[in-house]
Amino acid sequence: MQGLVQAMQTQAQTQVALQAQLQAQAQAPAPVPQEHGHGGPSIMERFRRMAPPSFKGRVSPF
């Protein structure tokens, strides 16, 4: 019986902490993604800079 009471208390504490965390996230401003012209190159631009090999349509890529 004591174990059940402790489990319920732990669950209640966890639920209160989770609810507080969710409220804090809801009030925090959303981060601005870098790929929308806010100071950094987009993911596609970074990919193109790596100059990956292109597929020529052959059966054997080697």
Residue pairs with C-beta under 8 A, 6 or more apart in sequence:
32 38
34 40
34 41
34 42
35 41
35 42
35 43
35 44
36 42
41 49
55 61
